[in-house]
Amino acid sequence: MSYEELLKQRIIERTEVTQEEIADLLRVARRDINTAQRNLIDHDLDWAFAIAYNSILQLTLAWMNHLGFRPKGEAKHANTFTFLEEALPKERQPMIKRLQRMRQKRNATIYRKAGLVGEKEARDVIDFAGEYYKEIEAILPEYIVKLSYKED
């Protein structure tokens, strides 16, 4: 499916955001990774998972926004990762499936049942978020990345 097809299906829409807004999303992602690590230390595993997931979502939004898109509709989290299916090469599809599973688990742990996340799973998601941060930072323009560190 192409970006045009995603636009037609109302999964994404075009948007214009400032460099500062994209830099802010990077700052939020860094904050969330750090907060998730603190929650892991405190054994608040559900929230460690959810906050690490949020960092991944913010990073994906930063990249989407840089490309001129944002998710549309009620299923914004799902649509964000559906966008990745088009944006990333085929060899990255297993990662996208993992993100969709994370999204479903985050939804279950936030809205339906406490205690769903184990320590290994929380740690794995936090580690993944840190690696994903590096990937997104590497593909965004350097001036946006530098801007994201201005207020840290």
PLY file of the C-alpha trace (Angstrom):
ply
format ascii 1.0
element vertex 152
property float x
property float y
property float z
element edge 151
property int vertex1
property int vertex2
end_header
0.00 0.00 0.00
1.39 3.41 -0.94
1.20 6.65 1.03
-1.48 7.75 -1.44
-3.49 4.63 -0.65
-3.12 5.29 3.10
-4.37 8.83 2.47
-7.36 7.55 0.47
-8.21 5.05 3.20
-8.03 7.87 5.76
-5.37 6.07 7.79
-3.06 9.08 7.54
-3.38 12.70 6.54
-0.94 15.33 5.40
0.34 17.74 8.02
2.83 20.53 8.42
4.74 20.69 11.67
7.66 22.81 12.72
11.14 21.51 13.38
10.57 22.45 17.02
7.50 20.23 17.22
9.47 17.27 15.90
12.31 18.05 18.32
9.73 18.13 21.14
8.62 14.61 20.23
12.24 13.45 20.52
12.47 15.10 23.94
9.27 13.38 25.05
10.63 10.04 23.84
13.88 10.50 25.81
11.92 11.50 28.90
9.68 8.46 28.54
12.59 6.04 28.13
14.17 7.43 31.30
10.86 7.30 33.17
10.24 3.72 32.02
13.68 2.74 33.36
12.85 4.29 36.74
9.52 2.44 36.82
11.35 -0.80 36.07
13.69 -0.21 39.03
10.62 0.45 41.20
9.02 -2.80 39.89
6.08 -0.91 38.41
6.22 -3.16 35.37
2.91 -2.34 33.69
3.75 1.36 33.67
7.36 0.75 32.64
6.01 -1.12 29.61
3.34 1.50 28.82
5.74 4.42 29.10
8.37 2.69 26.95
5.63 1.99 24.40
4.74 5.68 24.44
8.33 6.61 23.64
8.18 4.32 20.60
4.92 5.94 19.52
6.37 9.46 19.90
9.45 8.48 17.86
7.29 7.10 15.08
5.18 10.27 15.11
8.35 12.37 14.89
9.39 10.51 11.76
5.87 10.58 10.27
5.64 14.32 10.91
9.03 14.89 9.31
7.72 13.11 6.20
4.63 15.34 6.26
2.05 12.91 7.66
0.17 12.13 10.85
-2.25 9.34 11.78
-5.94 9.97 11.22
-9.12 8.60 12.74
-9.99 6.96 16.02
-7.34 4.23 15.79
-4.38 6.62 15.81
-1.95 4.21 17.49
-2.80 1.38 15.08
-2.71 3.77 12.12
0.72 5.02 13.17
2.13 1.52 12.95
0.16 0.76 9.75
2.02 3.73 8.26
5.29 2.00 9.17
4.26 -1.04 7.14
4.47 1.20 4.07
7.37 3.36 5.17
9.82 0.63 6.13
11.41 -2.06 3.97
9.90 -5.56 3.94
12.66 -6.95 6.16
11.37 -4.68 8.97
7.87 -6.17 8.91
8.57 -8.47 11.93
9.39 -5.34 13.94
6.09 -3.76 12.91
4.20 -6.88 13.96
5.99 -6.64 17.31
4.91 -3.00 17.64
1.30 -3.94 16.94
1.48 -6.64 19.66
2.97 -4.07 22.06
0.10 -1.72 21.24
-2.46 -4.40 22.05
-0.71 -5.35 25.30
-0.38 -1.72 26.34
-4.09 -1.26 25.73
-4.92 -4.34 27.83
-2.66 -3.36 30.71
-3.84 0.25 30.81
-7.56 -0.35 30.38
-8.39 -3.93 31.36
-6.06 -5.74 33.75
-3.13 -4.95 36.01
-0.11 -7.23 36.32
0.08 -8.42 32.71
3.71 -7.40 32.19
6.65 -9.35 33.57
10.09 -7.93 34.32
11.79 -9.47 31.27
9.09 -8.14 28.96
9.28 -4.64 30.46
13.07 -4.66 30.18
12.89 -5.88 26.56
10.50 -3.09 25.56
12.65 -0.45 27.27
15.75 -1.80 25.51
13.88 -1.84 22.21
12.76 1.77 22.77
16.37 2.83 23.33
17.51 1.13 20.13
14.55 2.50 18.18
15.41 5.98 19.45
18.89 5.63 17.94
17.40 4.47 14.62
14.97 7.38 14.38
17.59 9.89 15.47
19.88 8.58 12.70
17.31 9.12 9.94
16.06 12.54 11.03
17.98 15.63 9.90
20.83 16.52 12.24
19.45 20.03 12.88
16.24 18.56 14.33
18.20 16.19 16.55
20.42 19.03 17.78
17.36 21.16 18.42
15.91 18.38 20.56
18.88 18.64 22.94
18.75 22.43 23.31
16.53 22.42 26.39
17.78 19.18 28.01
0 1
1 2
2 3
3 4
4 5
5 6
6 7
7 8
8 9
9 10
10 11
11 12
12 13
13 14
14 15
15 16
16 17
17 18
18 19
19 20
20 21
21 22
22 23
23 24
24 25
25 26
26 27
27 28
28 29
29 30
30 31
31 32
32 33
33 34
34 35
35 36
36 37
37 38
38 39
39 40
40 41
41 42
42 43
43 44
44 45
45 46
46 47
47 48
48 49
49 50
50 51
51 52
52 53
53 54
54 55
55 56
56 57
57 58
58 59
59 60
60 61
61 62
62 63
63 64
64 65
65 66
66 67
67 68
68 69
69 70
70 71
71 72
72 73
73 74
74 75
75 76
76 77
77 78
78 79
79 80
80 81
81 82
82 83
83 84
84 85
85 86
86 87
87 88
88 89
89 90
90 91
91 92
92 93
93 94
94 95
95 96
96 97
97 98
98 99
99 100
100 101
101 102
102 103
103 104
104 105
105 106
106 107
107 108
108 109
109 110
110 111
111 112
112 113
113 114
114 115
115 116
116 117
117 118
118 119
119 120
120 121
121 122
122 123
123 124
124 125
125 126
126 127
127 128
128 129
129 130
130 131
131 132
132 133
133 134
134 135
135 136
136 137
137 138
138 139
139 140
140 141
141 142
142 143
143 144
144 145
145 146
146 147
147 148
148 149
149 150
150 151
